[in-house]
Every structure is written in C-alpha cells, then in structure tokens.
Amino acid sequence: MFDLESMTLPHGFFDAISRMKTNLVYFRANYAIAVLFMLFVSLLYHPTSLLVLAILVVFWIFLYFLRDEPLVVFGHLVDDRTVMISLSVLTIVMLLFTHATGNILGSLLTTVVLVLIHAAIRRSDNLYSDEEAAAATETSGLTSYPSS
C-alpha cells in the first residue's frame, strides 16, 4: 500500500479514475481502517462518541475484518461490500446521534480526500505482482533485514 516506487501521478483524468476504481476495491479493508482510525482521533475529546465508536469497532472487527467465511443472514449470503456499506452507514448514523457532528464530518471529509488521493496516485498495474512476491518471500522463509 505504501510502496513509494508505485506512487506516480496519473497520465490523465481517465487514468486517475481507473486507478481509483482498482485501488478502492483492492485496498478496501485498509481504507476502512484508515477511516475508523481518523474517526477515533477526531473523537478523543468526546467520550460518549468514543464509547459508541469503540462498540462499533467491535462489530467491524467481527463482521468485516476477522471473518474467514462468508456472512449468511437468514439463509442468504451477504458479500463483503454489502457488509462494509452497512457497517459504514450504521457507524456514521450512530456517531451523529452523539452530537459530535463537526468532528465526524470533518474527519470523514479529510479521510475521503486522502483515500482518493492515494487511490489516484498508487499505480494499479503491479498490485498482484506485489502480492505474489510477498507470498513467495513468506513461503521460502527468506526475510531480508537491513544491515546495520
């Protein structure tokens, strides 16, 4: 995600849109963590909102991040995108009830801008090759450590 060699300016508007579409799907969980972290930081001085966010983060962890099997509700399969959208809406609505609207909207706007900038400048042509290289390094047991 933070490979500096993969950060380049897009060649044009449509290249930026294409990168955004690809990166928003590929880094979906990372972006969700970034949004939740920014919400946490913005609510440090609102204890009620912070408590609500902590409870909602537990739902995020169990329903989105730590699930190995697909979610089944009343015999229907629910995909990851639907779970993420539902949890996002629930989180925002519940936090807005805590009367910290300015902090919530400010942190969401800031995070959305940063996520879109990252999604636009991160090259998407080498996403899967990075993943394959990381998997090959893990399976071979070779880990490179910087020399001192």
SETOR-676299 format. One record per residue: residue number from 1; residue in three letters; chain; x, y, z of N, C-alpha, C in turn. Coordinates in nm, 3 decimals. Atoms other than C-alpha are relative to their C-alpha. Example, Ala and Ser with C-alpha at 12.3 -4.5 7.8 and 13.67 -1.06 7.14 Angstrom:
BEGIN
PT   n res chain  n_east n_north    n_up ca_east ca_north   ca_up  c_east c_north    c_up
PT   1 ALA     A   0.089  -0.119   0.000   1.230   -0.450   0.780   0.090   0.120   0.000
PT   2 SER     A  -0.082  -0.119  -0.006   1.367   -0.106   0.714  -0.077   0.109   0.073
***
This chain:
BEGIN
PT   n res chain  n_east n_north    n_up ca_east ca_north   ca_up  c_east c_north    c_up
PT   1 MET     A   0.082  -0.119   0.000   0.000    0.000   0.000   0.087   0.126   0.000
PT   2 PHE     A  -0.086  -0.117  -0.011   0.283    0.241   0.084   0.132  -0.018  -0.073
PT   3 ASP     A  -0.118   0.020   0.081   0.534    0.129  -0.178   0.026   0.129  -0.078
PT   4 LEU     A  -0.027  -0.130   0.061   0.691    0.461  -0.279   0.031  -0.011  -0.149
PT   5 GLU     A  -0.030   0.017   0.141   0.805    0.319  -0.612  -0.127  -0.013  -0.083
PT   6 SER     A   0.127   0.016   0.072   0.440    0.256  -0.702  -0.084   0.127   0.002
PT   7 MET     A   0.072  -0.127  -0.006   0.338    0.616  -0.638   0.044   0.089  -0.116
PT   8 THR     A  -0.027  -0.089   0.112   0.322    0.813  -0.962  -0.126   0.077  -0.033
PT   9 LEU     A   0.116  -0.077   0.042   0.098    1.082  -1.098  -0.066  -0.069  -0.119
PT  10 PRO     A   0.069   0.061   0.114  -0.168    0.953  -1.336   0.024   0.081  -0.128
PT  11 HIS     A  -0.026  -0.065   0.129  -0.132    1.033  -1.707  -0.115   0.090  -0.043
PT  12 GLY     A   0.116  -0.082   0.036  -0.476    1.190  -1.726  -0.117  -0.032   0.091
PT  13 PHE     A   0.120   0.016  -0.082  -0.824    1.207  -1.581  -0.050  -0.144   0.000
PT  14 PHE     A   0.055   0.135   0.009  -0.935    0.867  -1.707   0.094  -0.104   0.063
PT  15 ASP     A  -0.097   0.087  -0.069  -0.614    0.703  -1.582  -0.020   0.010   0.151
PT  16 ALA     A   0.024  -0.020  -0.143  -0.682    0.853  -1.238  -0.128  -0.072   0.043
PT  17 ILE     A   0.127   0.067  -0.032  -1.042    0.725  -1.242   0.019  -0.152  -0.002
PT  18 SER     A  -0.026   0.144   0.008  -0.924    0.378  -1.350   0.079  -0.049   0.121
PT  19 ARG     A  -0.077   0.036  -0.118  -0.665    0.368  -1.072  -0.086   0.002   0.125
PT  20 MET     A   0.086  -0.009  -0.118  -0.922    0.482  -0.817  -0.092  -0.120   0.010
PT  21 LYS     A   0.091   0.115  -0.002  -1.166    0.209  -0.916   0.073  -0.126   0.045
PT  22 THR     A  -0.077   0.120  -0.034  -0.899   -0.060  -0.893   0.048   0.003   0.144
PT  23 ASN     A  -0.058  -0.009  -0.134  -0.734    0.064  -0.574  -0.105   0.003   0.110
PT  24 LEU     A   0.106  -0.002  -0.101  -1.061    0.129  -0.389  -0.050  -0.141   0.030
PT  25 VAL     A   0.041   0.140  -0.022  -1.153   -0.236  -0.437   0.113  -0.078   0.067
PT  26 TYR     A  -0.114   0.079  -0.049  -0.805   -0.376  -0.372   0.037   0.035   0.143
PT  27 PHE     A  -0.040  -0.045  -0.134  -0.729   -0.168  -0.060  -0.121   0.033   0.088
PT  28 ARG     A   0.125  -0.031  -0.071  -1.088   -0.162   0.071   0.014  -0.014   0.151
PT  29 ALA     A  -0.014   0.021  -0.145  -1.004   -0.304   0.414   0.099   0.102   0.060
PT  30 ASN     A  -0.096  -0.099  -0.050  -0.701   -0.074   0.453  -0.063   0.138   0.010
PT  31 TYR     A   0.067  -0.129  -0.003  -0.910    0.229   0.367  -0.103   0.005   0.113
PT  32 ALA     A   0.095   0.004  -0.111  -1.177    0.121   0.617   0.071   0.022   0.133
PT  33 ILE     A  -0.080  -0.019  -0.123  -0.910    0.100   0.888   0.043   0.146   0.012
PT  34 ALA     A  -0.041  -0.141  -0.003  -0.787    0.449   0.793  -0.115   0.089   0.042
PT  35 VAL     A   0.117  -0.080  -0.038  -1.138    0.592   0.822  -0.032  -0.018   0.147
PT  36 LEU     A   0.030   0.025  -0.142  -1.200    0.426   1.158   0.105   0.064   0.091
PT  37 PHE     A  -0.105  -0.062  -0.081  -0.864    0.548   1.289  -0.017   0.152   0.005
PT  38 MET     A   0.021  -0.145   0.002  -0.932    0.906   1.179  -0.122   0.040   0.083
PT  39 LEU     A   0.116  -0.026  -0.086  -1.275    0.890   1.344   0.040  -0.007   0.147
PT  40 PHE     A  -0.047   0.015  -0.137  -1.108    0.769   1.662   0.077   0.124   0.045
PT  41 VAL     A  -0.082  -0.115  -0.035  -0.856    1.053   1.659  -0.086   0.125   0.015
PT  42 SER     A   0.083  -0.120  -0.006  -1.124    1.314   1.594  -0.095   0.000   0.119
PT  43 LEU     A   0.095   0.010  -0.111  -1.338    1.189   1.883   0.068  -0.013   0.137
PT  44 LEU     A  -0.071   0.015  -0.127  -1.070    1.186   2.154  -0.056   0.088   0.110
PT  45 TYR     A   0.054  -0.091  -0.101  -1.234    1.481   2.331  -0.151  -0.010   0.016
PT  46 HIS     A   0.144   0.026  -0.013  -1.588    1.339   2.303  -0.018  -0.142   0.055
PT  47 PRO     A   0.001   0.134  -0.057  -1.605    1.047   2.548  -0.121  -0.085  -0.038
PT  48 THR     A   0.119   0.077   0.037  -1.961    0.946   2.462   0.014  -0.053  -0.143
PT  49 SER     A  -0.020   0.042   0.139  -1.883    0.936   2.091   0.108  -0.106  -0.010
PT  50 LEU     A  -0.110   0.096   0.001  -1.561    0.749   2.160  -0.047  -0.137   0.049
PT  51 LEU     A   0.056   0.127  -0.049  -1.751    0.484   2.357  -0.086  -0.066  -0.107
PT  52 VAL     A   0.083   0.054   0.108  -2.003    0.444   2.075   0.089  -0.055  -0.112
PT  53 LEU     A  -0.092   0.047   0.104  -1.717    0.415   1.824   0.069  -0.130   0.043
PT  54 ALA     A  -0.065   0.123  -0.048  -1.543    0.153   2.041  -0.092  -0.120  -0.014
PT  55 ILE     A   0.097   0.109   0.014  -1.859   -0.058   2.045  -0.017  -0.037  -0.147
PT  56 LEU     A   0.016   0.027   0.142  -1.899   -0.020   1.670   0.124  -0.065  -0.061
PT  57 VAL     A  -0.123   0.063   0.050  -1.535   -0.114   1.610   0.000  -0.150   0.029
PT  58 VAL     A   0.013   0.144  -0.030  -1.607   -0.446   1.779  -0.084  -0.068  -0.109
PT  59 PHE     A   0.080   0.054   0.110  -1.880   -0.503   1.520   0.082  -0.007  -0.129
PT  60 TRP     A  -0.085  -0.001   0.118  -1.637   -0.405   1.244   0.098  -0.117   0.003
PT  61 ILE     A  -0.102   0.105  -0.010  -1.375   -0.647   1.372  -0.061  -0.138  -0.026
PT  62 PHE     A   0.057   0.134   0.013  -1.606   -0.947   1.397  -0.078  -0.021  -0.129
PT  63 LEU     A   0.082   0.018   0.120  -1.829   -0.883   1.096   0.075   0.028  -0.130
PT  64 TYR     A  -0.069  -0.034   0.124  -1.574   -0.748   0.849   0.145  -0.046  -0.005
PT  65 PHE     A  -0.144   0.024   0.009  -1.207   -0.787   0.937   0.040  -0.144   0.032
PT  66 LEU     A  -0.046   0.132  -0.043  -1.181   -1.128   1.110  -0.080  -0.117  -0.055
PT  67 ARG     A   0.082   0.107   0.055  -1.435   -1.326   0.910   0.077  -0.078  -0.105
PT  68 ASP     A  -0.061   0.085   0.103  -1.295   -1.621   0.716  -0.105  -0.056  -0.095
PT  69 GLU     A   0.109   0.057   0.080  -1.630   -1.749   0.592  -0.096   0.111  -0.039
PT  70 PRO     A   0.099  -0.101   0.039  -1.897   -1.556   0.404  -0.110   0.013   0.106
PT  71 LEU     A   0.106  -0.026  -0.097  -2.166   -1.397   0.619  -0.133  -0.048  -0.057
PT  72 VAL     A   0.131   0.050   0.042  -2.503   -1.573   0.599  -0.103   0.050   0.100
PT  73 VAL     A   0.106  -0.054  -0.085  -2.812   -1.395   0.732  -0.133  -0.054  -0.050
PT  74 PHE     A   0.129   0.062   0.034  -3.144   -1.585   0.732   0.009  -0.082  -0.128
PT  75 GLY     A  -0.018   0.087   0.114  -3.007   -1.828   0.474   0.047   0.071  -0.126
PT  76 HIS     A  -0.046  -0.076   0.116  -2.887   -1.550   0.238   0.146   0.039   0.019
PT  77 LEU     A  -0.141  -0.035  -0.001  -2.523   -1.493   0.152   0.015   0.152  -0.015
PT  78 VAL     A  -0.023  -0.144   0.004  -2.407   -1.135   0.221   0.147   0.022  -0.035
PT  79 ASP     A  -0.139  -0.021   0.043  -2.096   -1.018   0.035   0.068   0.108   0.084
PT  80 ASP     A  -0.081  -0.092  -0.079  -1.814   -0.811   0.186  -0.036   0.146  -0.023
PT  81 ARG     A   0.034  -0.139   0.032  -1.912   -0.492   0.008  -0.128   0.044   0.070
PT  82 THR     A   0.125  -0.031  -0.068  -2.265   -0.503   0.150   0.022   0.013   0.149
PT  83 VAL     A  -0.031  -0.008  -0.143  -2.129   -0.568   0.499   0.070   0.131   0.029
PT  84 MET     A  -0.074  -0.124  -0.022  -1.888   -0.275   0.466  -0.090   0.122  -0.012
PT  85 ILE     A   0.091  -0.113   0.017  -2.155   -0.036   0.339  -0.097   0.008   0.118
PT  86 SER     A   0.094   0.002  -0.113  -2.399   -0.144   0.612   0.068   0.047   0.128
PT  87 LEU     A  -0.072  -0.042  -0.120  -2.139   -0.105   0.887   0.038   0.148  -0.007
PT  88 SER     A  -0.035  -0.142   0.016  -2.031    0.233   0.746  -0.119   0.089   0.031
PT  89 VAL     A   0.121  -0.079  -0.024  -2.385    0.368   0.745  -0.039  -0.005   0.147
PT  90 LEU     A   0.032   0.015  -0.142  -2.452    0.229   1.093   0.094   0.083   0.087
PT  91 THR     A  -0.099  -0.075  -0.077  -2.130    0.383   1.225  -0.026   0.150  -0.008
PT  92 ILE     A   0.021  -0.144   0.017  -2.198    0.726   1.081  -0.128   0.045   0.069
PT  93 VAL     A   0.128  -0.037  -0.061  -2.562    0.733   1.193   0.010  -0.003   0.152
PT  94 MET     A  -0.011   0.009  -0.146  -2.482    0.617   1.546   0.089   0.111   0.056
PT  95 LEU     A  -0.087  -0.107  -0.047  -2.199    0.868   1.579  -0.067   0.137  -0.012
PT  96 LEU     A   0.070  -0.128   0.013  -2.418    1.153   1.453  -0.100   0.021   0.113
PT  97 PHE     A   0.091  -0.011  -0.116  -2.659    1.078   1.739   0.073   0.048   0.126
PT  98 THR     A  -0.076  -0.041  -0.119  -2.378    1.163   1.984   0.034   0.149  -0.002
PT  99 HIS     A  -0.015  -0.145   0.008  -2.378    1.531   1.877   0.146   0.046  -0.016
PT 100 ALA     A  -0.137  -0.042   0.034  -2.016    1.544   1.758   0.009   0.015  -0.151
PT 101 THR     A   0.016  -0.007   0.145  -2.126    1.625   1.404   0.119   0.066  -0.070
PT 102 GLY     A  -0.111  -0.070   0.064  -1.848    1.873   1.322   0.126  -0.085  -0.008
PT 103 ASN     A  -0.119   0.086  -0.001  -1.570    1.637   1.426  -0.016  -0.119  -0.095
PT 104 ILE     A   0.023   0.118   0.082  -1.726    1.340   1.249   0.007   0.035  -0.148
PT 105 LEU     A   0.000  -0.038   0.142  -1.792    1.517   0.920   0.136   0.051  -0.045
PT 106 GLY     A  -0.135  -0.047   0.034  -1.452    1.689   0.928   0.098  -0.113  -0.020
PT 107 SER     A  -0.093   0.112   0.013  -1.263    1.367   0.985  -0.036  -0.088  -0.120
PT 108 LEU     A   0.040   0.078   0.117  -1.469    1.182   0.721   0.042   0.069  -0.129
PT 109 LEU     A  -0.038  -0.074   0.120  -1.409    1.455   0.465   0.152  -0.006  -0.021
PT 110 THR     A  -0.146   0.006   0.009  -1.036    1.462   0.541   0.046  -0.138  -0.045
PT 111 THR     A  -0.040   0.136   0.035  -1.006    1.084   0.520  -0.039  -0.036  -0.142
PT 112 VAL     A   0.043   0.030   0.136  -1.207    1.059   0.199   0.093   0.067  -0.101
PT 113 VAL     A  -0.093  -0.070   0.090  -0.982    1.320   0.034   0.134  -0.074  -0.005
PT 114 LEU     A  -0.128   0.071  -0.004  -0.666    1.137   0.150  -0.008  -0.136  -0.069
PT 115 VAL     A   0.018   0.132   0.064  -0.802    0.798   0.037  -0.007   0.017  -0.151
PT 116 LEU     A   0.011  -0.021   0.145  -0.895    0.934  -0.306   0.133   0.042  -0.061
PT 117 ILE     A  -0.133  -0.038   0.050  -0.553    1.096  -0.346   0.089  -0.123  -0.009
PT 118 HIS     A  -0.082   0.122   0.004  -0.383    0.767  -0.253  -0.045  -0.090  -0.114
PT 119 ALA     A   0.052   0.088   0.105  -0.612    0.572  -0.486   0.036   0.051  -0.139
PT 120 ALA     A  -0.032  -0.056   0.132  -0.531    0.810  -0.772   0.149  -0.009  -0.031
PT 121 ILE     A  -0.144   0.000   0.031  -0.152    0.817  -0.734   0.066  -0.136   0.013
PT 122 ARG     A  -0.057   0.135  -0.013  -0.095    0.448  -0.646  -0.023  -0.074  -0.130
PT 123 ARG     A   0.012   0.078   0.123  -0.020    0.259  -0.967  -0.071  -0.129   0.030
PT 124 SER     A   0.076   0.123  -0.023  -0.255   -0.033  -1.002   0.044  -0.114  -0.090
PT 125 ASP     A  -0.044   0.105   0.091  -0.065   -0.230  -1.266   0.086  -0.107   0.067
PT 126 ASN     A  -0.087   0.097  -0.067   0.159   -0.406  -1.012  -0.057  -0.050   0.132
PT 127 LEU     A   0.059   0.040  -0.128  -0.086   -0.484  -0.732   0.017  -0.149   0.025
PT 128 TYR     A  -0.002   0.144  -0.021  -0.100   -0.856  -0.785   0.142  -0.057  -0.005
PT 129 SER     A  -0.139   0.046   0.001   0.271   -0.893  -0.861   0.065   0.027   0.136
PT 130 ASP     A  -0.049  -0.027  -0.136   0.346   -0.727  -0.522  -0.046  -0.109   0.096
PT 131 GLU     A   0.058   0.103  -0.086   0.117   -0.979  -0.356   0.069  -0.134  -0.022
PT 132 GLU     A  -0.068   0.126   0.031   0.281   -1.274  -0.534   0.142   0.001   0.054
PT 133 ALA     A  -0.137  -0.009  -0.051   0.629   -1.152  -0.439   0.002  -0.014   0.152
PT 134 ALA     A   0.008   0.012  -0.145   0.526   -1.118  -0.074  -0.030  -0.144   0.041
PT 135 ALA     A   0.032   0.139  -0.030   0.377   -1.467  -0.077   0.120  -0.090  -0.023
PT 136 ALA     A  -0.119   0.081   0.028   0.691   -1.612  -0.234   0.105   0.018   0.109
PT 137 THR     A  -0.096  -0.027  -0.106   0.907   -1.446   0.031  -0.040  -0.073   0.128
PT 138 GLU     A   0.048   0.067  -0.121   0.688   -1.585   0.311   0.019  -0.151  -0.009
PT 139 THR     A  -0.009   0.145   0.012   0.688   -1.940   0.175   0.144  -0.048  -0.003
PT 140 SER     A  -0.139   0.044   0.006   1.061   -1.950   0.113   0.071   0.018   0.133
PT 141 GLY     A  -0.061  -0.022  -0.131   1.132   -1.832   0.465   0.112   0.101  -0.003
PT 142 LEU     A  -0.105  -0.100   0.012   1.368   -1.567   0.335  -0.056   0.136   0.037
PT 143 THR     A   0.039  -0.133  -0.040   1.331   -1.240   0.509   0.124   0.086  -0.002
PT 144 SER     A  -0.119  -0.086   0.005   1.563   -0.958   0.435  -0.008   0.103   0.111
PT 145 TYR     A  -0.009  -0.096  -0.107   1.672   -0.748   0.726   0.105   0.104  -0.037
PT 146 PRO     A  -0.100  -0.100   0.034   1.850   -0.418   0.686   0.127  -0.021   0.079
PT 147 SER     A  -0.128   0.016  -0.071   2.216   -0.435   0.770   0.031   0.126   0.077
PT 148 SER     A  -0.029  -0.118  -0.081   2.342   -0.207   1.043   0.138   0.052  -0.023
***
